[in-house]
Amino acid sequence: MTGASSRNRGNSFEVAVANFLQAHGWEAITSRNANGGRQHGPDLITDLPVTVEAKNQKRIDLAGWVDQAVEDAGGELASVWVKRRGRGDVGESYVVMRASDFVEVMRGLVPSDEVPF
């Protein structure tokens, strides 16, 4: 696959993730759309409590993708949305993040007086 077709596949997945999030009540736009066609920082700009990096690639590189997401997040919590091969529904994608970021997201969902520790 050429570099251009690979980028197009990635760009279309970013748009699909943004549309999925919007359909579920979140604000989301690709950073390309927000920055006049230039990619900068996380792939999507959202009002989620985590940044979003979107990946639609044949070869899986979770460690590399998470490292990239964390770097692009600039100190914010980071997530990577990975397109599930053979599934067109974004809701079937995987979301990957560091365990420390996951714990922080969960901490934000549960009132501190209800945390058992």
Buried (B, 14 or more C-beta within 10 A) or exposed (E): EEEEEEEEBBBEBBBBBBEBBEEEEBEBBBBBEEEEEEBEBBBBBBEBEBBBBBBBBEEEEEEEBBBBBBEBBEEBBBBBBBBEEEEEEBEEBEEBBBEEBBEBBEEEEEEEEEEEE
